[in-house]
């Protein structure tokens, strides 16, 4: 017995990661042919093994496995020999996957395989008959199959079959009740009646089982000759159903990933080498974390002052395998799930919906019974919300309902949930905990138990709801961590300076390092952030040659309170550096996190951006890379640690590109994923409160800086790269993905992946041009003219391309209304709303987007009509239809009722459409009146009469 890998799931280029295993298991082989496993799935005339030769083309990321075993001795006189063969299959799967159905249910060793199985496909497999006499009917069908084969059945096989006692007990005892856990495809034969349809199907609800007839005899149901049309028609059905099994779950997961992406984890610094060991102290004097892990208490709360290292500790516990070792598992594995809120991160990183999506995604990946349950719920929800293709607009209530479905599943295991920074989550913390705490408690004592370790500042509304659970005040435990951190950082700096031959330095003895360490610990009050800032300032002093006395004075001048410390550090910035420091702070205040490349380009003189030609050569990119290293040093000297430069998870590095693309990998690729950020949220709050950050004139300068950055960034691309369009299905396309790292960088941000490569800097420039619009003396017009010149070199119709790409994101999730000022800027500068791009005009894109927007909103937005009005004002022709053949009136009116009809802008839009020549068929008007109330129909008729005088002359007859 063995498992053979027919296809490894890495794709034609070998650059994919397998996402699903498809395991093929053959049936009876009483003649003991050595090739029976392969022959079962291979057409004898053509030699076509579809599992290997065809299926990888439609499922490039699916690993295809073929299980081979001796199926003749499997059918002895008792069912134990059948169970033995089943266990052999489970063992092979366990060893090949390290994650491995009837047998898995009863053997804990193979439980993970059962949990990882989400779909089953049967080819003419006899299950039961239409009567209640399951054993009799099942046994009779098995005998019929055995007698039809071209071999002489051994006595023990026939005896077992005729007794009808071989499989039926197993089926009855261990299988039937599992069916609701899987998506099932049952194929039955269309030629002959060896296994009747009623025996080849389970008769489950259509949501669970799809019953499909193949135009083939029983023995040919899973063999396909590519040159025979009937065989290929059958294969079309098989392939489509396999795709359904694989894609339904993929669609569900994709809809969650819109929200669950959590880059914060990668941004949290690693623990210091000698720190955080106190958390494992397992006695009365310890923090109680280990005792909590060993107990059945559902929640543990880590709290502490701002900057005390809560996120660092949570990341350490989440990633450390030692955490799981203390949990009583009862034979089940422990699944860890983590979500780290970040107020300075992307919009999704502050939403409670994102946490719920992350939990739902992780549970679905770990437990296939839950995945199956959630996939059905997802399909029903999509149908109920009338959501078409694309990502489902999840709301918190939908996600909470899905998580509550855990009680309907028999999934077994232990889940440890880490939730960091609940205080940085937007929304009402009371309501959030009023869901989380009861939900966690509801799983206690169940087969699937979920426990939660949560961290936050000690806010009153959080503390009141977590006071019943064990907790740890982190700032009371970090003295040793701080000591190790200070000694390491100061000692490392001293050793580096000692070895440096660039200029003479004062060589300090160990006593001053010990003194500074002791004083820092005494003042820190357990707040790591305070320590990091103070140590950074002491390092600057060491690098600048401070004496022991000057170092002591520097430390003594720094107050122990965080806000006072920020003030002191800010005061110590040299006057010559203050202008640069304020611009640097302003850039990060505006955008929270700025890529180091954007940051450098934003600090260039506007005149330089206007004068420079395109800089897309390798030499130019190399020069800019070195300049970014210099600006990183300037950030350190100007901002004294209040801003820092961090390497985050790259969206795409050179190693992910195909060999043909590596020639396009720029030296700037190494900068992608390096961001400039505030050291902590509390630093941002302090800087935002300073007088320099309030005048409009200051923010005007920041907007101009970002416009400069956008122009400079666009000039780094070759003209033919600027408007290269991304296929929406590039992730599953067999065509290699042709974007270079820099094109990727300019074609996406943390929330959206834009349609073409230069979209992000163009959008940024327009947004900041709008913010500077009320200033008379600005670079705004010159930079906009430079944008036009740069983009026109790539495509003379770039205004229209950008407009239509912007409208594609209109109505996306999260719901976005296009910036009206930007639309007007584009239209005034030459964008044509009637120009066809990708087979649609801007008006058609707007109709599709408005339809999607209104489908996804619980409540109709007040300004939903304004983008359509702007397009009409600039000449859009309203008599264009969607792909579904709907006119603008049909799109709009199906979302209206007699209440929403009264919203501002609705009547104005209908009036504008009619006055700009909207044509309507008589049946359309009647349909509007039936579905939406007569007052809408009456308004349309009166408006028609106002324009044309004769109503009947305007309505088309449809002939």
N, C-alpha and C positions, 0 to 999 in steps of 0.2 A: 504494500500500500504506500502511496506517495502523493505529494502535491507537486504539480509542474506549473511553473509560471509561464503562461503562453504570451503574456504581454505585461511589461513592468509599469505601465501607467505614467511614464515620464514624457510622453508626447513625441512627435516626430523630430523635434530638435533636442530632445533629452533634457529639457529645462523645466519640466513640470513636476510638481509633487503629487503623488497619488492621493486621491481624495476618497476613493471607494474601492472595495474589493468585490469582484463578481466571481463566485465560486460555482463551477459546473460539476454536478455529481451525476454519474451515469446510473443505469438501472441493472436489470438482470443480465448475467453473463454465464449461463449454465454450461456453455461450450468451452469456457475457460480460454478464450482467445486472448493473446497477450495484448493486442491493440484495441481491445473493446472500449476502453475509456476514450480514446481518440476517435475510433470509428463511430461511436454513438453520435458525434457532432459533425462528422465529415461526410460530404457527398462522395460516394465511391467512384463515380464516373469522372468528376472534375478534380477530386482531391481537395476540394474547397473546405477548409476548416474555419467556419465563420467566426468562431470565438477569437481566432488569431488573425484571420485575413480581412475581416470586415468590421467587426465591432470596435476595434481601436480607432477607426476613422470617426465614428460618431461619439465615442466616449474616450477622448485622448488621455484623460486623467484617471481612468479606471484601471486598476490592476486586475487582470483576468487570470484566474487560477483553475487548473483542472485536477480534480481529485480522482485517483485510480485505486481500486481495491478489488479483491477477489469476491465477486458478488454471488458466486455459486455456493460456496460453503457458508455464506451468510445466512442462507435460508435452510437452517436445520430444523429439528423437531421442536425447538423451544425458542422463545423470544429472546433469551439471554444472549444467543449468538448474534442476533440482529443488533442488540444494544452494544455488544462488543465492537461491531463495525462502526456504529455511530460514534462511540468513544474514540475510535481510531481517527475518524475524521476530525473530531474536536481537538485531539492532540496535535495533529498536523497543522490545523489552523492556529492553535495557540503558539506553536513553535515558530511558524512563519510570520505571524503578526505581532507576537507578544501581546496581543489583544485578541482573544478569539471571538439540535434545538430541543429536540425532546430530551436528549441526554444532558444537555447543558442546564436544563431546568433543575435536574436532580443531582448534579455533581458540581459542587462549589468551585472546583478547579476550572471548570469551563463556563462559569457564570458570566464572565466578561464577554465571551463570544455571543451568548444569547443577548446581552445588553447592546452589543455592537451591531446586531442584525436588524435591519429595518424593512427589508422587502424579500418576498419569496416568489419564485416563478415556477409553475408546474406545467410539464408537457405531457398531457394525457395520463396523468397520475391518478389511479383510482383511490378515491377517498371514502365515499359512502354511497348509499342508494337512496331512493325516495321514501323508503319505508323506515320504520323505527328499528327493524331488525338489522342493525348495522353489521354485526358479525356475519350473518348469512349472506347478505348482498355483497359485502366487501370480499369475502372469500371466494364467491362464485366468479367475480370479475377476475380475480387473480388466477384462478384455474383456467379461465378462458384465454388469458394472455399466455400462460405457460403452454397450453395445448396448441396454440397458434404458431409457436416457434419451431424452426427447422432443426430441432434436436430432440433426443429422447430424454425426457425428464427423469431424474433419479427418483427412486421410490420415496426417499425422505422428503424431497421437495414437494412432490405431489401429495404425500400424506399430510404434510404441514399445511399446504394450500387447501386441500379438501376439508380438513378439520376446521378451517376458517378460524384458527386460533393464533396465527403467526403475528400479524400486525394489529389485529383489531383490539386486543387488550391494551397494547401500547397506545394506540390511537385514542381509545376510550379513556385511559387513565391519565396520560401525560401530555396530550397534544391539543385536544379540542378546545380547551379553555385558554390556550395561548394565542389563538387565532386573532383575537382583537388587538394584539400587540403589533401586528405587522400589516404592511400593504401587500396584497396578494394578487398575482396575475395567474389565472387558470386557463390554459389553452386546451381545447378539446378537438378531436378529430372530425373533419368534414367528409371524409371518405371512409365508409365502413362504420361499424358500430362495436368495435372490440371493447372500448371503454366508453360506455354511453355518457352523454353530456351530464346527466344527473349524477353520475359517479365521478366525473372528472372535475366537478366544481364543488365548492363548499356551500354555496347558497347564502353567502354573507351579504350584508348591505353594500350597495354600490360604492359607498365611500371607502370600503375596506377591500373589496374584491372586484376585479375587472375580468369578465368572462369573455374569451375571444375564440372564435372558430377559425381553424387553419384548414385550408383546402388541401388536405393531405391524409394519407392513411396513417395508422398509428405508428408504424415503425419509421416513417419518413417525416415525422412532425418537427424534428430538430436537425434536419439535414437540408442544405439549400445549394442548388446548382446555379451559379451566377448567370449561366446562359439560358436558363429555363424561366420564362416569364412567371409561370405559376409559383415557382419556388421563390422568386424575388418578391412577388406580391406577398407571400407568406412571411418572408424575412422582413419586409417593410413593417408588418404588424408587430413582429417580435422586437425589432429594433426600436420602434416607437414606444412600445410598452416598457422596455428597459430604460429608455430615456425618461419616461414618466417617473419610474421608480427613483432614478438618480436626480432628476431635475426638480421635482416637487420639493424635496428637502432643500436643495440648493437655492431655490427661489425664496423659501422661508428664511434660510440663514442670511441670504443677501439683503432681505428686507430689514433684518435686525442690524446688520453691519453698518447701515446708514447712521445708526446712533451709537453702537457699542464700541467703535474705535476709540482707543484710550492711550494716546501716546505719552501721557503723563508718567507712566511707570518707567519708561526709558529715561526720563529727564531727572528722576530722583537719584541723588548721588549714592554710590555704594557705601556701605558701612566702613568705618575705619577698621584697620586690621585687628586692633585689640579691643574694639568696643562691642557693646551690646551683649556681652556674655552674661551679664547680670539677669537677663530675662529668663535664663534657664535655672535660676536658683530655686530648688524644689524643697522648701521648708517653710516654716512659719514666718521667717524673716524675709522671704522672697516676695516678688511682686504678684505671685499667685497665678501666673500664666500657665505654668506646667500643671498645677493642680486643676486648673480649669479644663485643660486639654484632656486630662484623665477622667474628668467627671462627666455628668450628663447635663450640666447647666448650659442653656442654649446660647448665651451671649457673654462676651467679655469686652469691656470698654477701656480703651487706651486714651487718656486725656492729658492735657498739659498746656502750658503757656505757649503763645505764638513763638515759633522758631525753636522749640525745644527738641525737635527731631522726631516728631510723630511719624511723618511719612517715611523717613529713613528706616525707622524700626519696623513699620508695617511692610515695607518692601523686603526687608531682611527676613521677617517671619514668613512672608508669602513664598519666597523663593527657597528657603532653607528646608531640605528634606527632614531635618531633625524635628520640625514642627509636627509632621505626620506620625513620627515614631511613638509619640505619647498617647495617641488616640486609640481607645479600645475599638477595634474594627469589626469584631464578631465575624471574621472571615471575609469581609468585603474590603475592597480598596477604598482609599480616601481620595476624593476629587477636590482639588483646591480651585477656587474661583476668586478673582480679585478685580476690584474697580477702584481707581484713584481719582477723586474729584480734583479739579484744578481751576480756580477762579480766574487765573491769568491765561488759561489755555483756550482751546477752541470753544465755540458756543455749545457744542455737544458735551464737552467735558464738565459742564456745570449743571447739566439737566438730570433730574431724577429718572426720566425716561431712559437715559443712557445706561444707568445702573441696572434697571430692570431688563433692558435688552441684552446687556452683557450676561446677566444671570441666565436668561432664557437660552441664549446662544450656547453657553457653556454646558448647561444641563442637557441640551439636545445633542451636543457632541459626545457627551459622556454616557448617555443612557438612550439606547435606540427605542425603547418602549415609550419614553417621553417624546423623542423625536417624531415618532409615528403619531402620537397623540396630538402634538403641537402642529404637525403638518396638516392634519385634518382640520384642526381649529383654524389654522391660517387660511385654508381654502374656503371654509364656511364664512369666515370673517370677510374675506375678499368679496365673496358673493353677496353678503349682506350689505356691504358698503358700496357695492356696484363699482368696485375698483378694477380697472382694466389692467392690461399688461404693465409691468414695471413694478417699482417698489411700493409696498403697501404703506399707507399713512398710519402707522401705529400711534395710538394715543395711550396715555398712562393707564386708563381703565382697561383697555384691551390687554396690555402686558400684565397687569395685576391679575386679571381673570385667567390668563394663560398659566401663570405661576400657581394659581390656586388649583389647577387641574392635577397637580401632583398627587392629590389624594385619590384620584381615579386610576392611578397606575400601580402596577406591582413591582416597579423598579426597586432594586435593593442596593444600598450603599451608604457611604458617609460623605457628606459634602461640608467642606470648611470654607466659609465665605469671608473674605477680607474686604471691608469697605473703609477706605481712607478719606478723611477730610469731609465728613458729612456737613460740617459748618460752611464749606465752600460750595455746597450744592445750592442752586437757586431754588426758590419756592418756599413753601411752608414746611419747616422741619417737623412741626407737630404732626401734620398729616402724613409725612413720609414715614415717621417712626410708628405712627398708628397703623400703617400697613405692614412694615417690616417686622416689628416685634411679634404681633399675633401670627403672622405667616410663619416665621421661624418656629414659634412655639407649637404651631399646629403639626409640625413634622416630628416632634419629639415622640419617641416610642414607636414610630412607624418604621417600615422596612427601609425607606429612604429618609435619613435623618440629616437635617441641615442645621449647622451651628454657625454663628457669626462672631467675628472679631472686628470691632468698629472703632474708629478713632475720630476725634474732633477736639476742638477747643472746648473749654468748660462753659458753653452757653447754657443759660438757665433752662430754655425750652427742651434742650437735649438731655441735660442732666436729670431733670424731673422724670423723664421717661426711661432712663437707663439706671436709675439709682438702685434698683433692686438686684442688679447684677454685679459680679466682681469687677473691679476696675484697677487701673494703675495710673498714677500721676507721674508721667515720665520724667519731669524735671527734678523729681526727688531721687532719681536713680542714676544720673548721668555723670557724676563727679569723676569716676575712673575713665569714662569715655573721653571727657573733656581733657583730662590730664594726658592721655595717650595722644590725642589729636594735637594738642599744643606742643608737646615735646617733639613729636614727629615733624610737624610743619616748621617750627623754628630751627630744630636741629638740622633738618634737610637743607634749609636755606643757608645756615651757617656753614655747612660742609661744602655747599656749592660755591659760596663766596670765597672760601678758603682755597679751593682748587682753581678759581678763576684767575687768569693772568691779564685781564683787560685793564684793571686799575687797582690800586692798593685799597684794601679794606681793613677796617678795625677788626681784629680777631678777638672775639669775646670768649671768656672762659665759661665753664659749665655753671658757675654760680649764678650768672645773670639769667641764663636760660631757666634754671630752677626757680629763681625769684619771680621771673615773669609768669612761669607756669602756675606757681602757687597763688599769685595775685589774680590771675585770670580766673582760676577756679573759684576763689573767694568771692569775686564780683559777679560771676556769671549767673548765679541763681538757677543753674540747670538749663539755661537757654543757649542751645548750640549756635543759633544764628548770631547772638551777641558775640560769642567766642570767635566765630568765623570772621566777622567784621573786624574785631579787635586784632586778631592774629594777622589779617591782611594788612592792617595799618602798621603793625610792628615789623612785618616783612618789608614793607616799603622803607621803614626806618633803617633796617639792617642793610638794605640795598643802597640806601643813600648815605651810609657811613655814620649813622648815629653812634654816639658814645654810650656807655652803660647808663650814665646819668640821663642823657637825652631819651633813651629808651624808657627808663623809669618814669620820667616826666610825661612822656607820650601816653603811657598806660594810665598814669594817675589822672590825666586830663579827660579820660573817657568815662562818662557816667555809666552806672550799671543799668539804667532804664533804657529800653530799646529806642524809644522815640527821642530821648535826650541824646542817645548815642548817635542816631541818624543826624540830628541837628549839629552835633559836634563835628562829625565827619564832613558834613556839608560845609561847615564854616572853615574847615582846614583845606579845602580845595584852593590852590593858589589862584590869585586873580587872573593871571595870564591864561589859566585853564578854564575859567568859569564859563566863558561864552561857549566853548566846545562842549563842556559838561551839560549845560542847559539844553543845547540842541540834541545831544545824545539822550538825555532823559526824556525830552519831548518825543523823539522818534519812538521810544519804547512805551511811553504813556499812550500814544495814539494807537499802537497796534499790539500791545502786550508782549509779543515775541516777534523779533525782526531777524530774518536771515542775515548772517554776517555779510554775505555778498550784497544784499539790498542795502544794508546799513552803510557799507563803504561807499556804494554808488550814491546814496542819498546825501552824503557829506561832501560831495564834490561841488565845485562852484557851478552855478547854473550856466554861466558863460561858456564853461568848458563843455558842458553837455550840448550846447547849441553849436559849438564850433567843431566838435570832433566828428570825423567820418565814422562809418561802421568799424567795429573793433572785433570782428569775428575770427581773426587769424589766431593760430596757436600761440604765437609770440605775444600778442596782445593779452590773451587769456592768462598766460604765464606771468606777465607783468602785474596784472590785476590780482592774481593769487598772492603774490608777494606783498602787494599793497594791503591786502586784507589782513595779512599777518601783522603788518605795522599798525593798522588801525586797532587790532586787538590789544596791542601794547598801549595804545593811546587811551582806550577805554579803561584799562586798569589804572593808569596814572591820573586820568581826569576824574574818574568817578569813584575812586578809592574803595572799590569792592561793592558799591551799591548796585551797580550793574555787573553782570558776569556773562562770559561767553561759554556756552555749553554745547557739547556734541550730543545730538539726539539721534534717534533711529532714522537712518536714511530711507527715503521713499524708494529709491532705486540706486544701487551702486554699480560700478563697472562690471562686477562679477555676475550681475544678473542679465547682461546684454549678450546677444548672440555674437559670434566672432565677426560677422559681416558688419556689425554696428560699432565694434570697438574702435575703428578708425575715427569715429565721431566723438569718442570720449574725450572731453576737454579737460585741461588741468583744473578747471573750476569745479569739476565733478566732486573733488574732495571737500569742497566747501558746502555742498548740499547737505542739509541736516545740522549745520552749525548755526546756532541762533544766539542772539543777544537778548537777555531777559533781566528783569529785576531779581535781586537775590531772594526776595520773599514778598508776599502780598503786602505785608506791613510796610516794607520799603516803598512800594508803589503808592500806598495811601499817604505816606509822609510827603513824598515828592509832589504828588498831585495837590497837596494842600499849600504848597509854597507860592508866594506872590508871583514869581516869574511865570508860573504855569497857568495863570488866569487870563491875561489880556488876549483879545482876539488877534492882535498883531503878532503875538508869539505863535499862535496856532496857524496863522497865515504862512509864517516862515516854515513851519513843519510841513504844511501841505505842499509848498513849493519844493521842499527837499524830497518829498515822496514823488512828485512829478519828475524831478530830475533823475531820481533812481529809476523810474519807469522808462524814460527815454534811454538812459545808459544801458539798461538791461536789454531793451529791444535791439540796441546796436551791437550787442554781443552775439546775436543770432545772424546767420547768413540769411540773405533775403528770401531764398527758397525754403527756409525753415520757419519763417515767421507765421505763415498761414497754412501749415501742414495740418490736415484734419485727422482727428482720432476716430477710428471706427468704433461705434458704441459696443460692438461685440468683440473688441480686440482681445479680451482676456480668454475667450474660448476659440478664437479664430486660429486656423492652421497657418495663416499668413504671419510671418514674424512681425513683432511689434517694432516699428521703425523709429520711434522717438529716441533721440539721444538724451543723456541726463539733463543737459541744459534746457532742451525743449520740454522735457517732463516738468522741470522746475518752473518754467514760465507758463505752463499749461494747466496748473492745478494749485489749489491751496488746501488747507486742512479740512475743508468742508465739501468742496465740489471739485470734480474733475471736468475741466472745460473742454469744449469741442475742438479748439485748435490751439497750437502751441504758444502763441503770443497773447492769449486772452487775458491772463492775470495782470501783466503790467499795463495793458491798454485800459482795462477796467479800473485799475488803481489810479491811473493818470486822470481818467474822466471823473472819478469820485473826488479826487483832490482838487481838480479844476473847479468843480462845483463849489467846494468849500472856500475857494479863494475868489469867487465870482464878485463879491461885493467890495473888493479892494480895487481902487482905480489904478494905482501904479504897481503893477505886478509883472511877473514873467509869464503869466498865464497864457496870454495870446501867442507869445513867441514859442512857448513850449507846445501848445496845441498845433501850431503851424509846423513845428519840427516833427511832431507825431505824424501829421498828415504826409509830410515829405518822406519820412522813414518807411511808413506803411505802404505808401503808393509805389515805392520801388518794388515791393513784393506783390502787390495786387492793386490795380487802379480802382477796383470796386470794393475796397476793404471796408468802407463804411457799411455797406449793405451786408457783407459777410458777418461783421461784428454784430450788427443789429439783430440779424436772424439767430445768431448763436446766443445772444443775450436773451432773446425771447424764448429759446428752448429751455432755459432755466427758470423761466417765469412759471410759477405754480409748482416748482419742485419742492422736495422735502428737505429742510424745513421750508414752509411756504414763503415765497419771495415775490414781491411786487416790483417790477422793473423800476429803476430810478428814473423818474420822469424828466429830470433835468438832463440826464445823460441821453435819453431818447431824443430829446429836443435838440441837444448839441449835435448828435449824429445826423438827424434829419435836416437840420439847418446847413450842415456841412456836406450834404450830398447823398446821404443814404436814401435809397429808393424803396419804399415799402411794397412796391409791386414787382420788384426785380426777383426773378426766380433763382433760387439757390438750393441745390440738393432736391430739386423737383417741387419746391414749395416757395411761396413768397413769404415775406415777413407777416403779412396779414394772416395767411394760413397758419403759420407758426403761432401767432397770437391766439387764434381760435382754438388750436389744440391745447395751448397752455392754459387758457381761461377755463376750458372744459376740465382739465386736470386740477386746476386750482380750486374750482367750485366743488369738485368731487371730494377734495381732501379737506375741506374746511367744515367744521361743525357749524360755524356762523359765517355768513357771507361778509367778507371784508368791506369796509365802507368805501375804499378807493378802488374797488375792483374794475370799474369801468374806465378809469383814467388812461391806462396805456392804449386802449382801443380808441379813445377820443383823440389822443395825440397823433396816432397813426392816421386817423381820418382827416385831421386838420392839415396833415402834410401829404394828402393826395391818395391815401389808400383806397382802392376800389373794393367796396364791400361785397360785391357779387362773386365771391369765391367760396369754395366749399372745403370741408375737411375730408380726410381720407374715407370717412364713413358716409360721405355724401350729405353732411348737415350744413345748412346755411348758418350765418351768424345769428339770425333770429331764432332758429331751432336750438342752437347751442345755449343762447342766453335764456330763452323762455323756459327751457326744461328745468332750470334752477330757480325759477321765480314762482312765488305764490302771491296771494293778495297782500301779504304783509311786506315781503321783501320788495315788492313792486314800488312801495312807497319810499325806499331808501334813496338818499341823495345820489344823483347821477344816472339812475336807471332810466328815467323818462328822457333825460337829456341825450343819452346814448341812442335810444330808439328813434328819437326825433332826428338826430344827426345822421343816422343810417338812412332814414327815408329821404332826407333832403339831399343826400349824396348819391341817390339813385338806386337804393336797395330794391330789388325785385322779389316778389313773393308769389308763390302759387296759391290758388284759392284754398286747396286742401291744407296748406301750411297754416294759413290764417285760421281756418276752422279748428285745426288741431290745437293751436295756441289757445283759442277760446275755450275749448273743452277742458284742457289740462290746467289752465292757469286762471280761470275766471274771466267773465265777460268784460270786466272793466279794462283789461289789457287789450282785448280785441277792439273794444270801442275806441280806446286811445289811438291805436294804430290806424283805424279807419278814419278818424278825424284828422290825424296828421297827414294822411294820404290826401284827404280832400283839401287840406290847407295848401299843399304843394301843387296838386294837379287839377283841382277843381272837380274832376269827375273820378270818383272812386273806382268804378268798374273798368275804366280804361287803364288802370295801373296794374291790377291783379292779373297774372298770367293764367291762362286756361289750362296749361299743362299739356296742350296738344302739340 
